Amino acid sequence: MTNLIPPEYAWIVPIVVPFIIGLIVGVIIKKALKLIIALIVLIVFLAVVGYTQLPSFEEIAKAALMYLPKIWAEASPLLNILPYSSLTFLLGLALGLWKG
């Protein structure tokens, strides 16, 4: 089996791969936040004009206490996949959030 990357360029891979992952994660987070904000604005607008009613704070808190532990249990193993301690990942993440 031959080497795909010559040894003199192999040092670039651990720098570039976390940067690209951070860039992609940053773009995904930015797009998701835009979508969430748009949905919140839509729900508030529909409540203001009377098409729907907003739930009470107690109902929201009860739903959050029920669903957030399940979401956290599912998402916590995925956090260990990301190289969030890498400086190049953080730079890619910042760039993805800023320009994405």
N, C-alpha and C positions, 0 to 999 in steps of 0.2 A: 504494500500500500504506500502510495506516495504522499508526501506532505502537500496539503492544499495551500498553505501559507509558508513562504520561505522563512527560515529562522531569523533572518535579519529584520523582518517585518512583524514577527509574531508578538512583539511587545505592544503593538498598536491595538490588538484585539481586546485585551482587558480594559482598554481606555474607551474605545469606540462603542463596544456593545452596551455597556451601562448607559452611555450618553444617549444612544438611540432608544433604548428602553425608556429612559426618563423622558425623552422628547415625546414618545408615543403616549405614555401615561399622562403627561401634562396636557396634551391635546384632548385626550379622552375626558379628563377631569374638567377642563374648560368647557367643552361641548356639553357635558352632563349638567354642569352648573347652570349654563344658559338655558337648557331645557327645563330644569327644575324651577328656575326663576320665572320662565314663561308660563309654566303650569300654575304656579302660585298666583301670578298676576291674573291669569284667566279665571281661576277659582274665585279670587276676590272680586273680580269684575262681575262674574255671574251672581255672586252673593249680593253685591250692591244693587244690581238691577232687578233682583228678586227671582231669578231662575232657580236658585238653589239656596240651601241654608248651610252655614258653616257649623261644624260640630262644636260643642262646648269644650272648654279647656280640659275638663275632667275626662271627657271621651277621648280627646287626643292623648292625654297623659296615659290613660288606660291602654290604648292601642300601642303607644310607644313602649310601655313596660312589657307588653306581650310580644311585640315583634322585634324590638331591638336586640334582645339577647340571642334570638335565633339568627338574626342577620350577622351579629358579631361572631357567633360560633361558626358560621359558614365562611365568613370573610377572613378570620384571623389566620388560617393556614395560608391563604393567598398572600398575605402581607409578608410572610417569610420568603416568598419567591423573589420579591423585588430587592434589588441591591441598593436599598435606600441609605446605606452608610457610605456609599461611594460618592466622591466629590463630583465625578463626571455624571453620575445619575442625577444628582441634585442640580447640576448646571443644565442638563437636558430637561429636567422637570420644570425648572424656572423658565427656560426658553419656550417650552411647550405651553406653559400657562400664559406667558406674556404674548407670544406671537401666534399661538395656535388658534 
